């Protein structure tokens, strides 16, 4: 089962992939393998970007819901008073 995604988990995954690619020496690795690692890094970067945007939007949505709830309580208390 997949774990919940957080900004921290995305950053850890990106850093892990960066470290793997950083250690690759294009002169010592098969060119096809090297290209595959770079392609994987591009895909990981894209997916992490999309995941980060989704997390940010989800966070903003939750904050907006809380503000709307608080505003509703304030409006209700004004009607009662």
Secondary structure, 3 states (H helix, E strand, C coil): CCCCCCHHHHHHHHHHHHHHHHHCCCCCCCHHHHHHHHHHHHHHHHHHHHHHHHHHHHHHHHHHHHHHHHHHHHHHHHHHC
